[in-house]
Amino acid sequence: MTNENDIISQYGRKYASGEHIFKEGDHGEEMFIIHAGSVRITKSTDEGEKTLVTLGAGDFFGEMAVIDKGPRSASAVANEETVCIVLNEELFEQQMQRNAKIVKKILKNMSARLRAMNEQLQNLTTKDFNMRVVNTLLLHVHKNGENTTLTHKALVQQAGMEDNVSKLDEIIAAMAKAKVVSIVGDTVCVTSSGNIEKYKQYLEMKKAFGES
């Protein structure tokens, strides 16, 4: 019987922090399952390379290239030292034929990810930094649940505000003052999606009445 170590030995691939697993536009014939570590999925925009989502152990990515043989629609970068299980088309099809649950999970995952990436792309293109930060926190809490934390570095990446960190800090400070989030050291804690939704409505009302 094949154990986990055999699978890692046979199909595992290690990536250093910051190393590209693949780049947007590359021809792809493999999908990846994260065994350990984390991976950032990024995409080129008019403002540069922006992070769409950060995936962790147990998540998979790159499956579209195995299915449709098209070019990679985004880049994948190891966020830290990461080990992935790599499946080519043959191995992928074997798993699809053997286990209907895997097929269902992949289809469900693809649908959810496409929806999330579409929302994230729309968010990254808005010039309203307040709404960009608020929407990033909403996406985070919808994925990870309430009373979860996000590091400052991750928030900067996911909001696409690498060139506007001081503005992000100003926005987070205002949200903390309004008790929408709390700041503990280098992390932001989201206690309630409802509070963020109300804060978003407040920002929309201010914008509607011409207030900055």
Biotite code that builds the C-alpha atoms (Angstrom):
import biotite.structure as struc

atoms = struc.array([
    struc.Atom([0.000, 0.000, 0.000], chain_id="A", res_id=1, res_name="MET", atom_name="CA", element="C"),
    struc.Atom([1.399, 3.400, -0.989], chain_id="A", res_id=2, res_name="THR", atom_name="CA", element="C"),
    struc.Atom([1.969, 5.658, 2.008], chain_id="A", res_id=3, res_name="ASN", atom_name="CA", element="C"),
    struc.Atom([2.367, 9.417, 2.222], chain_id="A", res_id=4, res_name="GLU", atom_name="CA", element="C"),
    struc.Atom([6.178, 9.316, 2.152], chain_id="A", res_id=5, res_name="ASN", atom_name="CA", element="C"),
    struc.Atom([6.102, 7.230, -1.043], chain_id="A", res_id=6, res_name="ASP", atom_name="CA", element="C"),
    struc.Atom([3.787, 9.761, -2.686], chain_id="A", res_id=7, res_name="ILE", atom_name="CA", element="C"),
    struc.Atom([6.016, 12.686, -1.651], chain_id="A", res_id=8, res_name="ILE", atom_name="CA", element="C"),
    struc.Atom([9.108, 10.841, -2.865], chain_id="A", res_id=9, res_name="SER", atom_name="CA", element="C"),
    struc.Atom([7.543, 9.997, -6.216], chain_id="A", res_id=10, res_name="GLN", atom_name="CA", element="C"),
    struc.Atom([5.436, 13.047, -6.998], chain_id="A", res_id=11, res_name="TYR", atom_name="CA", element="C"),
    struc.Atom([6.629, 15.735, -4.581], chain_id="A", res_id=12, res_name="GLY", atom_name="CA", element="C"),
    struc.Atom([8.420, 18.870, -5.700], chain_id="A", res_id=13, res_name="ARG", atom_name="CA", element="C"),
    struc.Atom([9.997, 21.445, -3.379], chain_id="A", res_id=14, res_name="LYS", atom_name="CA", element="C"),
    struc.Atom([10.001, 25.205, -4.019], chain_id="A", res_id=15, res_name="TYR", atom_name="CA", element="C"),
    struc.Atom([11.952, 27.920, -2.208], chain_id="A", res_id=16, res_name="ALA", atom_name="CA", element="C"),
    struc.Atom([10.207, 31.019, -0.862], chain_id="A", res_id=17, res_name="SER", atom_name="CA", element="C"),
    struc.Atom([9.620, 33.446, -3.732], chain_id="A", res_id=18, res_name="GLY", atom_name="CA", element="C"),
    struc.Atom([10.226, 30.831, -6.429], chain_id="A", res_id=19, res_name="GLU", atom_name="CA", element="C"),
    struc.Atom([7.822, 30.748, -9.373], chain_id="A", res_id=20, res_name="HIS", atom_name="CA", element="C"),
    struc.Atom([6.024, 27.425, -9.743], chain_id="A", res_id=21, res_name="ILE", atom_name="CA", element="C"),
    struc.Atom([4.750, 28.658, -13.093], chain_id="A", res_id=22, res_name="PHE", atom_name="CA", element="C"),
    struc.Atom([4.190, 32.013, -14.761], chain_id="A", res_id=23, res_name="LYS", atom_name="CA", element="C"),
    struc.Atom([1.144, 33.551, -16.405], chain_id="A", res_id=24, res_name="GLU", atom_name="CA", element="C"),
    struc.Atom([1.085, 32.604, -20.087], chain_id="A", res_id=25, res_name="GLY", atom_name="CA", element="C"),
    struc.Atom([3.247, 29.493, -19.643], chain_id="A", res_id=26, res_name="ASP", atom_name="CA", element="C"),
    struc.Atom([2.165, 26.282, -21.334], chain_id="A", res_id=27, res_name="HIS", atom_name="CA", element="C"),
    struc.Atom([1.052, 23.892, -18.618], chain_id="A", res_id=28, res_name="GLY", atom_name="CA", element="C"),
    struc.Atom([0.481, 20.149, -18.397], chain_id="A", res_id=29, res_name="GLU", atom_name="CA", element="C"),
    struc.Atom([0.503, 19.653, -14.609], chain_id="A", res_id=30, res_name="GLU", atom_name="CA", element="C"),
    struc.Atom([-1.677, 20.468, -11.608], chain_id="A", res_id=31, res_name="MET", atom_name="CA", element="C"),
    struc.Atom([-0.400, 20.933, -8.073], chain_id="A", res_id=32, res_name="PHE", atom_name="CA", element="C"),
    struc.Atom([-1.638, 19.940, -4.617], chain_id="A", res_id=33, res_name="ILE", atom_name="CA", element="C"),
    struc.Atom([0.003, 21.798, -1.728], chain_id="A", res_id=34, res_name="ILE", atom_name="CA", element="C"),
    struc.Atom([1.419, 19.327, 0.783], chain_id="A", res_id=35, res_name="HIS", atom_name="CA", element="C"),
    struc.Atom([3.162, 21.885, 2.995], chain_id="A", res_id=36, res_name="ALA", atom_name="CA", element="C"),
    struc.Atom([3.666, 25.645, 2.840], chain_id="A", res_id=37, res_name="GLY", atom_name="CA", element="C"),
    struc.Atom([1.616, 28.188, 0.901], chain_id="A", res_id=38, res_name="SER", atom_name="CA", element="C"),
    struc.Atom([1.338, 29.566, -2.629], chain_id="A", res_id=39, res_name="VAL", atom_name="CA", element="C"),
    struc.Atom([0.320, 32.984, -3.930], chain_id="A", res_id=40, res_name="ARG", atom_name="CA", element="C"),
    struc.Atom([-1.690, 33.105, -7.170], chain_id="A", res_id=41, res_name="ILE", atom_name="CA", element="C"),
    struc.Atom([-0.868, 36.383, -8.896], chain_id="A", res_id=42, res_name="THR", atom_name="CA", element="C"),
    struc.Atom([-1.894, 38.176, -12.075], chain_id="A", res_id=43, res_name="LYS", atom_name="CA", element="C"),
    struc.Atom([-0.482, 41.059, -14.088], chain_id="A", res_id=44, res_name="SER", atom_name="CA", element="C"),
    struc.Atom([-2.561, 44.254, -13.971], chain_id="A", res_id=45, res_name="THR", atom_name="CA", element="C"),
    struc.Atom([-2.037, 47.842, -15.093], chain_id="A", res_id=46, res_name="ASP", atom_name="CA", element="C"),
    struc.Atom([-0.635, 48.487, -11.604], chain_id="A", res_id=47, res_name="GLU", atom_name="CA", element="C"),
    struc.Atom([1.780, 45.563, -11.736], chain_id="A", res_id=48, res_name="GLY", atom_name="CA", element="C"),
    struc.Atom([1.685, 42.028, -10.346], chain_id="A", res_id=49, res_name="GLU", atom_name="CA", element="C"),
    struc.Atom([-1.196, 41.605, -7.875], chain_id="A", res_id=50, res_name="LYS", atom_name="CA", element="C"),
    struc.Atom([-2.055, 38.705, -5.552], chain_id="A", res_id=51, res_name="THR", atom_name="CA", element="C"),
    struc.Atom([-5.451, 37.141, -6.241], chain_id="A", res_id=52, res_name="LEU", atom_name="CA", element="C"),
    struc.Atom([-5.423, 34.537, -3.490], chain_id="A", res_id=53, res_name="VAL", atom_name="CA", element="C"),
    struc.Atom([-3.051, 32.756, -1.119], chain_id="A", res_id=54, res_name="THR", atom_name="CA", element="C"),
    struc.Atom([-3.518, 28.983, -0.921], chain_id="A", res_id=55, res_name="LEU", atom_name="CA", element="C"),
    struc.Atom([-2.416, 26.641, 1.865], chain_id="A", res_id=56, res_name="GLY", atom_name="CA", element="C"),
    struc.Atom([-1.868, 22.951, 2.592], chain_id="A", res_id=57, res_name="ALA", atom_name="CA", element="C"),
    struc.Atom([-4.569, 20.784, 1.041], chain_id="A", res_id=58, res_name="GLY", atom_name="CA", element="C"),
    struc.Atom([-5.483, 23.332, -1.633], chain_id="A", res_id=59, res_name="ASP", atom_name="CA", element="C"),
    struc.Atom([-4.796, 22.622, -5.301], chain_id="A", res_id=60, res_name="PHE", atom_name="CA", element="C"),
    struc.Atom([-4.205, 24.811, -8.343], chain_id="A", res_id=61, res_name="PHE", atom_name="CA", element="C"),
    struc.Atom([-3.231, 24.652, -12.011], chain_id="A", res_id=62, res_name="GLY", atom_name="CA", element="C"),
    struc.Atom([-5.938, 22.124, -12.870], chain_id="A", res_id=63, res_name="GLU", atom_name="CA", element="C"),
    struc.Atom([-7.293, 24.173, -15.797], chain_id="A", res_id=64, res_name="MET", atom_name="CA", element="C"),
    struc.Atom([-4.108, 23.629, -17.830], chain_id="A", res_id=65, res_name="ALA", atom_name="CA", element="C"),
    struc.Atom([-4.496, 19.860, -17.435], chain_id="A", res_id=66, res_name="VAL", atom_name="CA", element="C"),
    struc.Atom([-8.122, 20.043, -18.564], chain_id="A", res_id=67, res_name="ILE", atom_name="CA", element="C"),
    struc.Atom([-7.989, 22.473, -21.505], chain_id="A", res_id=68, res_name="ASP", atom_name="CA", element="C"),
    struc.Atom([-4.244, 22.540, -22.390], chain_id="A", res_id=69, res_name="LYS", atom_name="CA", element="C"),
    struc.Atom([-4.437, 26.337, -22.496], chain_id="A", res_id=70, res_name="GLY", atom_name="CA", element="C"),
    struc.Atom([-1.774, 28.761, -21.237], chain_id="A", res_id=71, res_name="PRO", atom_name="CA", element="C"),
    struc.Atom([-1.618, 29.548, -17.533], chain_id="A", res_id=72, res_name="ARG", atom_name="CA", element="C"),
    struc.Atom([-4.137, 32.277, -16.712], chain_id="A", res_id=73, res_name="SER", atom_name="CA", element="C"),
    struc.Atom([-2.146, 33.441, -13.680], chain_id="A", res_id=74, res_name="ALA", atom_name="CA", element="C"),
    struc.Atom([1.213, 32.923, -11.984], chain_id="A", res_id=75, res_name="SER", atom_name="CA", element="C"),
    struc.Atom([1.895, 30.759, -8.922], chain_id="A", res_id=76, res_name="ALA", atom_name="CA", element="C"),
    struc.Atom([4.637, 31.750, -6.470], chain_id="A", res_id=77, res_name="VAL", atom_name="CA", element="C"),
    struc.Atom([5.798, 29.897, -3.357], chain_id="A", res_id=78, res_name="ALA", atom_name="CA", element="C"),
    struc.Atom([4.963, 32.161, -0.419], chain_id="A", res_id=79, res_name="ASN", atom_name="CA", element="C"),
    struc.Atom([7.398, 30.236, 1.786], chain_id="A", res_id=80, res_name="GLU", atom_name="CA", element="C"),
    struc.Atom([9.302, 26.971, 1.478], chain_id="A", res_id=81, res_name="GLU", atom_name="CA", element="C"),
    struc.Atom([6.632, 24.777, -0.095], chain_id="A", res_id=82, res_name="THR", atom_name="CA", element="C"),
    struc.Atom([6.182, 21.166, -1.145], chain_id="A", res_id=83, res_name="VAL", atom_name="CA", element="C"),
    struc.Atom([3.622, 20.306, -3.833], chain_id="A", res_id=84, res_name="CYS", atom_name="CA", element="C"),
    struc.Atom([2.353, 16.995, -5.163], chain_id="A", res_id=85, res_name="ILE", atom_name="CA", element="C"),
    struc.Atom([2.535, 17.305, -8.948], chain_id="A", res_id=86, res_name="VAL", atom_name="CA", element="C"),
    struc.Atom([0.061, 15.445, -11.160], chain_id="A", res_id=87, res_name="LEU", atom_name="CA", element="C"),
    struc.Atom([0.388, 15.238, -14.936], chain_id="A", res_id=88, res_name="ASN", atom_name="CA", element="C"),
    struc.Atom([-2.527, 14.566, -17.288], chain_id="A", res_id=89, res_name="GLU", atom_name="CA", element="C"),
    struc.Atom([-2.290, 10.785, -16.979], chain_id="A", res_id=90, res_name="GLU", atom_name="CA", element="C"),
    struc.Atom([-2.259, 10.776, -13.181], chain_id="A", res_id=91, res_name="LEU", atom_name="CA", element="C"),
    struc.Atom([-4.996, 13.410, -13.082], chain_id="A", res_id=92, res_name="PHE", atom_name="CA", element="C"),
    struc.Atom([-7.267, 11.322, -15.333], chain_id="A", res_id=93, res_name="GLU", atom_name="CA", element="C"),
    struc.Atom([-6.612, 8.205, -13.248], chain_id="A", res_id=94, res_name="GLN", atom_name="CA", element="C"),
    struc.Atom([-7.771, 9.983, -10.119], chain_id="A", res_id=95, res_name="GLN", atom_name="CA", element="C"),
    struc.Atom([-10.805, 11.421, -11.916], chain_id="A", res_id=96, res_name="MET", atom_name="CA", element="C"),
    struc.Atom([-11.870, 7.945, -13.082], chain_id="A", res_id=97, res_name="GLN", atom_name="CA", element="C"),
    struc.Atom([-11.297, 6.267, -9.731], chain_id="A", res_id=98, res_name="ARG", atom_name="CA", element="C"),
    struc.Atom([-13.032, 8.723, -7.457], chain_id="A", res_id=99, res_name="ASN", atom_name="CA", element="C"),
    struc.Atom([-16.217, 10.637, -8.257], chain_id="A", res_id=100, res_name="ALA", atom_name="CA", element="C"),
    struc.Atom([-15.787, 12.666, -5.064], chain_id="A", res_id=101, res_name="LYS", atom_name="CA", element="C"),
    struc.Atom([-12.563, 14.117, -6.435], chain_id="A", res_id=102, res_name="ILE", atom_name="CA", element="C"),
    struc.Atom([-14.365, 15.187, -9.622], chain_id="A", res_id=103, res_name="VAL", atom_name="CA", element="C"),
    struc.Atom([-17.081, 16.895, -7.582], chain_id="A", res_id=104, res_name="LYS", atom_name="CA", element="C"),
    struc.Atom([-14.530, 18.606, -5.326], chain_id="A", res_id=105, res_name="LYS", atom_name="CA", element="C"),
    struc.Atom([-12.492, 19.876, -8.288], chain_id="A", res_id=106, res_name="ILE", atom_name="CA", element="C"),
    struc.Atom([-15.552, 21.256, -10.076], chain_id="A", res_id=107, res_name="LEU", atom_name="CA", element="C"),
    struc.Atom([-16.811, 22.904, -6.879], chain_id="A", res_id=108, res_name="LYS", atom_name="CA", element="C"),
    struc.Atom([-13.370, 24.327, -6.182], chain_id="A", res_id=109, res_name="ASN", atom_name="CA", element="C"),
    struc.Atom([-12.996, 25.674, -9.723], chain_id="A", res_id=110, res_name="MET", atom_name="CA", element="C"),
    struc.Atom([-16.391, 27.382, -9.570], chain_id="A", res_id=111, res_name="SER", atom_name="CA", element="C"),
    struc.Atom([-15.689, 28.989, -6.198], chain_id="A", res_id=112, res_name="ALA", atom_name="CA", element="C"),
    struc.Atom([-12.188, 30.072, -7.215], chain_id="A", res_id=113, res_name="ARG", atom_name="CA", element="C"),
    struc.Atom([-13.339, 31.633, -10.494], chain_id="A", res_id=114, res_name="LEU", atom_name="CA", element="C"),
    struc.Atom([-15.976, 33.589, -8.593], chain_id="A", res_id=115, res_name="ARG", atom_name="CA", element="C"),
    struc.Atom([-13.491, 34.708, -5.939], chain_id="A", res_id=116, res_name="ALA", atom_name="CA", element="C"),
    struc.Atom([-10.844, 35.675, -8.499], chain_id="A", res_id=117, res_name="MET", atom_name="CA", element="C"),
    struc.Atom([-13.372, 37.684, -10.481], chain_id="A", res_id=118, res_name="ASN", atom_name="CA", element="C"),
    struc.Atom([-14.324, 39.572, -7.313], chain_id="A", res_id=119, res_name="GLU", atom_name="CA", element="C"),
    struc.Atom([-10.670, 40.085, -6.432], chain_id="A", res_id=120, res_name="GLN", atom_name="CA", element="C"),
    struc.Atom([-9.817, 41.362, -9.925], chain_id="A", res_id=121, res_name="LEU", atom_name="CA", element="C"),
    struc.Atom([-12.678, 43.856, -9.738], chain_id="A", res_id=122, res_name="GLN", atom_name="CA", element="C"),
    struc.Atom([-11.463, 44.927, -6.315], chain_id="A", res_id=123, res_name="ASN", atom_name="CA", element="C"),
    struc.Atom([-7.857, 45.383, -7.461], chain_id="A", res_id=124, res_name="LEU", atom_name="CA", element="C"),
    struc.Atom([-8.904, 47.667, -10.302], chain_id="A", res_id=125, res_name="THR", atom_name="CA", element="C"),
    struc.Atom([-10.853, 50.108, -8.130], chain_id="A", res_id=126, res_name="THR", atom_name="CA", element="C"),
    struc.Atom([-9.075, 53.378, -7.379], chain_id="A", res_id=127, res_name="LYS", atom_name="CA", element="C"),
    struc.Atom([-10.985, 53.758, -4.096], chain_id="A", res_id=128, res_name="ASP", atom_name="CA", element="C"),
    struc.Atom([-8.459, 52.478, -1.561], chain_id="A", res_id=129, res_name="PHE", atom_name="CA", element="C"),
    struc.Atom([-11.008, 52.433, 1.270], chain_id="A", res_id=130, res_name="ASN", atom_name="CA", element="C"),
    struc.Atom([-13.267, 50.092, -0.675], chain_id="A", res_id=131, res_name="MET", atom_name="CA", element="C"),
    struc.Atom([-10.276, 48.027, -1.780], chain_id="A", res_id=132, res_name="ARG", atom_name="CA", element="C"),
    struc.Atom([-9.256, 47.338, 1.835], chain_id="A", res_id=133, res_name="VAL", atom_name="CA", element="C"),
    struc.Atom([-12.833, 46.729, 3.000], chain_id="A", res_id=134, res_name="VAL", atom_name="CA", element="C"),
    struc.Atom([-13.556, 44.299, 0.147], chain_id="A", res_id=135, res_name="ASN", atom_name="CA", element="C"),
    struc.Atom([-10.267, 42.467, 0.773], chain_id="A", res_id=136, res_name="THR", atom_name="CA", element="C"),
    struc.Atom([-11.242, 41.950, 4.419], chain_id="A", res_id=137, res_name="LEU", atom_name="CA", element="C"),
    struc.Atom([-14.708, 40.778, 3.380], chain_id="A", res_id=138, res_name="LEU", atom_name="CA", element="C"),
    struc.Atom([-13.234, 38.231, 0.968], chain_id="A", res_id=139, res_name="LEU", atom_name="CA", element="C"),
    struc.Atom([-10.933, 37.041, 3.754], chain_id="A", res_id=140, res_name="HIS", atom_name="CA", element="C"),
    struc.Atom([-13.699, 36.588, 6.308], chain_id="A", res_id=141, res_name="VAL", atom_name="CA", element="C"),
    struc.Atom([-16.000, 34.873, 3.796], chain_id="A", res_id=142, res_name="HIS", atom_name="CA", element="C"),
    struc.Atom([-13.258, 32.353, 3.089], chain_id="A", res_id=143, res_name="LYS", atom_name="CA", element="C"),
    struc.Atom([-11.825, 31.899, 6.583], chain_id="A", res_id=144, res_name="ASN", atom_name="CA", element="C"),
    struc.Atom([-14.684, 32.782, 8.907], chain_id="A", res_id=145, res_name="GLY", atom_name="CA", element="C"),
    struc.Atom([-15.164, 35.407, 11.581], chain_id="A", res_id=146, res_name="GLU", atom_name="CA", element="C"),
    struc.Atom([-12.671, 36.073, 14.382], chain_id="A", res_id=147, res_name="ASN", atom_name="CA", element="C"),
    struc.Atom([-9.817, 35.246, 12.012], chain_id="A", res_id=148, res_name="THR", atom_name="CA", element="C"),
    struc.Atom([-6.626, 37.214, 11.532], chain_id="A", res_id=149, res_name="THR", atom_name="CA", element="C"),
    struc.Atom([-4.700, 38.505, 8.544], chain_id="A", res_id=150, res_name="LEU", atom_name="CA", element="C"),
    struc.Atom([-1.091, 39.626, 8.724], chain_id="A", res_id=151, res_name="THR", atom_name="CA", element="C"),
    struc.Atom([-0.204, 43.138, 7.635], chain_id="A", res_id=152, res_name="HIS", atom_name="CA", element="C"),
    struc.Atom([1.982, 41.739, 4.835], chain_id="A", res_id=153, res_name="LYS", atom_name="CA", element="C"),
    struc.Atom([-0.838, 39.508, 3.534], chain_id="A", res_id=154, res_name="ALA", atom_name="CA", element="C"),
    struc.Atom([-3.333, 42.374, 3.649], chain_id="A", res_id=155, res_name="LEU", atom_name="CA", element="C"),
    struc.Atom([-0.970, 44.619, 1.663], chain_id="A", res_id=156, res_name="VAL", atom_name="CA", element="C"),
    struc.Atom([-0.513, 41.875, -0.957], chain_id="A", res_id=157, res_name="GLN", atom_name="CA", element="C"),
    struc.Atom([-4.179, 40.922, -1.233], chain_id="A", res_id=158, res_name="GLN", atom_name="CA", element="C"),
    struc.Atom([-5.323, 44.542, -1.443], chain_id="A", res_id=159, res_name="ALA", atom_name="CA", element="C"),
    struc.Atom([-2.667, 45.237, -4.080], chain_id="A", res_id=160, res_name="GLY", atom_name="CA", element="C"),
    struc.Atom([-1.368, 48.236, -2.106], chain_id="A", res_id=161, res_name="MET", atom_name="CA", element="C"),
    struc.Atom([2.382, 47.574, -2.090], chain_id="A", res_id=162, res_name="GLU", atom_name="CA", element="C"),
    struc.Atom([2.934, 51.146, -3.302], chain_id="A", res_id=163, res_name="ASP", atom_name="CA", element="C"),
    struc.Atom([0.411, 52.641, -0.894], chain_id="A", res_id=164, res_name="ASN", atom_name="CA", element="C"),
    struc.Atom([1.199, 50.998, 2.447], chain_id="A", res_id=165, res_name="VAL", atom_name="CA", element="C"),
    struc.Atom([0.878, 54.245, 4.443], chain_id="A", res_id=166, res_name="SER", atom_name="CA", element="C"),
    struc.Atom([-2.627, 54.755, 3.019], chain_id="A", res_id=167, res_name="LYS", atom_name="CA", element="C"),
    struc.Atom([-3.584, 51.185, 3.959], chain_id="A", res_id=168, res_name="LEU", atom_name="CA", element="C"),
    struc.Atom([-2.294, 51.771, 7.500], chain_id="A", res_id=169, res_name="ASP", atom_name="CA", element="C"),
    struc.Atom([-4.387, 54.943, 7.705], chain_id="A", res_id=170, res_name="GLU", atom_name="CA", element="C"),
    struc.Atom([-7.515, 53.060, 6.575], chain_id="A", res_id=171, res_name="ILE", atom_name="CA", element="C"),
    struc.Atom([-6.961, 50.180, 9.008], chain_id="A", res_id=172, res_name="ILE", atom_name="CA", element="C"),
    struc.Atom([-6.405, 52.645, 11.861], chain_id="A", res_id=173, res_name="ALA", atom_name="CA", element="C"),
    struc.Atom([-9.736, 54.304, 11.049], chain_id="A", res_id=174, res_name="ALA", atom_name="CA", element="C"),
    struc.Atom([-11.483, 50.917, 10.961], chain_id="A", res_id=175, res_name="MET", atom_name="CA", element="C"),
    struc.Atom([-9.922, 49.976, 14.303], chain_id="A", res_id=176, res_name="ALA", atom_name="CA", element="C"),
    struc.Atom([-11.080, 53.292, 15.796], chain_id="A", res_id=177, res_name="LYS", atom_name="CA", element="C"),
    struc.Atom([-14.599, 52.483, 14.564], chain_id="A", res_id=178, res_name="ALA", atom_name="CA", element="C"),
    struc.Atom([-14.223, 49.024, 16.200], chain_id="A", res_id=179, res_name="LYS", atom_name="CA", element="C"),
    struc.Atom([-14.744, 47.263, 12.873], chain_id="A", res_id=180, res_name="VAL", atom_name="CA", element="C"),
    struc.Atom([-11.419, 45.438, 13.219], chain_id="A", res_id=181, res_name="VAL", atom_name="CA", element="C"),
    struc.Atom([-8.821, 45.130, 15.949], chain_id="A", res_id=182, res_name="SER", atom_name="CA", element="C"),
    struc.Atom([-5.065, 45.373, 15.564], chain_id="A", res_id=183, res_name="ILE", atom_name="CA", element="C"),
    struc.Atom([-2.810, 43.073, 17.557], chain_id="A", res_id=184, res_name="VAL", atom_name="CA", element="C"),
    struc.Atom([0.857, 43.537, 16.784], chain_id="A", res_id=185, res_name="GLY", atom_name="CA", element="C"),
    struc.Atom([1.343, 42.885, 13.083], chain_id="A", res_id=186, res_name="ASP", atom_name="CA", element="C"),
    struc.Atom([-2.072, 41.284, 12.531], chain_id="A", res_id=187, res_name="THR", atom_name="CA", element="C"),
    struc.Atom([-5.565, 42.526, 11.812], chain_id="A", res_id=188, res_name="VAL", atom_name="CA", element="C"),
    struc.Atom([-8.421, 40.631, 13.466], chain_id="A", res_id=189, res_name="CYS", atom_name="CA", element="C"),
    struc.Atom([-11.822, 40.578, 11.766], chain_id="A", res_id=190, res_name="VAL", atom_name="CA", element="C"),
    struc.Atom([-14.448, 39.915, 14.410], chain_id="A", res_id=191, res_name="THR", atom_name="CA", element="C"),
    struc.Atom([-17.626, 40.306, 12.367], chain_id="A", res_id=192, res_name="SER", atom_name="CA", element="C"),
    struc.Atom([-18.421, 40.353, 8.653], chain_id="A", res_id=193, res_name="SER", atom_name="CA", element="C"),
    struc.Atom([-21.614, 42.193, 9.566], chain_id="A", res_id=194, res_name="GLY", atom_name="CA", element="C"),
    struc.Atom([-19.626, 45.100, 10.989], chain_id="A", res_id=195, res_name="ASN", atom_name="CA", element="C"),
    struc.Atom([-17.523, 45.306, 7.843], chain_id="A", res_id=196, res_name="ILE", atom_name="CA", element="C"),
    struc.Atom([-20.666, 45.255, 5.673], chain_id="A", res_id=197, res_name="GLU", atom_name="CA", element="C"),
    struc.Atom([-22.070, 48.168, 7.732], chain_id="A", res_id=198, res_name="LYS", atom_name="CA", element="C"),
    struc.Atom([-18.782, 50.038, 7.389], chain_id="A", res_id=199, res_name="TYR", atom_name="CA", element="C"),
    struc.Atom([-18.883, 49.438, 3.638], chain_id="A", res_id=200, res_name="LYS", atom_name="CA", element="C"),
    struc.Atom([-22.410, 50.870, 3.508], chain_id="A", res_id=201, res_name="GLN", atom_name="CA", element="C"),
    struc.Atom([-21.192, 53.872, 5.495], chain_id="A", res_id=202, res_name="TYR", atom_name="CA", element="C"),
    struc.Atom([-18.399, 54.459, 2.948], chain_id="A", res_id=203, res_name="LEU", atom_name="CA", element="C"),
    struc.Atom([-20.843, 54.111, 0.054], chain_id="A", res_id=204, res_name="GLU", atom_name="CA", element="C"),
    struc.Atom([-23.175, 56.679, 1.655], chain_id="A", res_id=205, res_name="MET", atom_name="CA", element="C"),
    struc.Atom([-20.297, 59.110, 2.153], chain_id="A", res_id=206, res_name="LYS", atom_name="CA", element="C"),
    struc.Atom([-19.335, 58.687, -1.490], chain_id="A", res_id=207, res_name="LYS", atom_name="CA", element="C"),
    struc.Atom([-22.942, 59.165, -2.626], chain_id="A", res_id=208, res_name="ALA", atom_name="CA", element="C"),
    struc.Atom([-23.114, 62.485, -0.765], chain_id="A", res_id=209, res_name="PHE", atom_name="CA", element="C"),
    struc.Atom([-19.765, 63.616, -2.134], chain_id="A", res_id=210, res_name="GLY", atom_name="CA", element="C"),
    struc.Atom([-17.759, 63.266, 1.081], chain_id="A", res_id=211, res_name="GLU", atom_name="CA", element="C"),
    struc.Atom([-14.166, 62.063, 0.926], chain_id="A", res_id=212, res_name="SER", atom_name="CA", element="C"),
])
